[in-house]
Amino acid sequence: MYFRNLRKLVTMASLKTRFQATIEGAGSRVFLLSGLEDEKREDLAVKIRELGGVYVESEAFRPHCTHIICGKVTRSEKFLGGCATGRWVLHPEYVTVSSEKGGWEAEENYEWANYATPDNKQMVDSARRWRFHAEVYQTLAFSDWKTAVVVPGNKKSIIYKRLLISGGAEVYNLKLPVKNPGKVMNLLTFVFVSERLAVQVCDLMEYGILCLRPEYIGDYLVKVHTFVYTRS
């Protein structure tokens, strides 16, 4: 099998750690916080622990989380990760009111979709839509995707890959230049590539592999618009 230029990084199954298995087995609520000032974040973290939840302090999305508390809704990695995995994306009032009442409230009442404004309605509705998708179809947003990410800058590349993997995609390392595109045609369905590097993967399109801008990942989750490169 041809793996010299194409090597799979990881699948969702390999992301499950002992900690994650313990959390899932105990049925605990595992929280990420996003878009909050430090003082508010610390206050919510204390309340989460007092209620028996687990607060994970992380700048990145963590697929073992069960709840994401967003102070504001933006295309952050945590928000998009929550959509991709069908997690609860909730308003901070979920924790505040639960703390006041001494027990966890029903999440449905505190989804961001209930706090929608004309400016953020599309985004917050998408979080609820992907949660329903995960519950009904038992699949993640990127299940069955076979992908590669070709963008300059290691940080951006890692974020895109982490988001794809969390959402169920298989992600491969694609080494440029691609000398034998015919040998990877059965291993890839999408290549997410920056405009600057697009010319180096255009030959893959002749083999049925879609070459897309990385922005497609977020748009697929939020509004399902496509950015496809075409030969001029």
Buried (B, 14 or more C-beta within 10 A) or exposed (E): EEEEBBEBBEEBEEBEEEEBEEBEEEEEBBBBBBBBEEEBBEBBBEBBEEBEBBBBEEEBBBBBBBBBBBBEBEBBBBBBBBBBBBBBBBBBBBBBBBBEEEEBBEBEEBBBBEBBEEEBBEBBBBBBBBBEBBEEEEEBBBBEBBBBBBBEEEEEBEBBBBBBBBBBBBBBBBEEEBEEBEBBBEBBBBBBBBEEBBEBBBBBBEBEBBBBBBEBBBBBBBEEEEBEBEEE
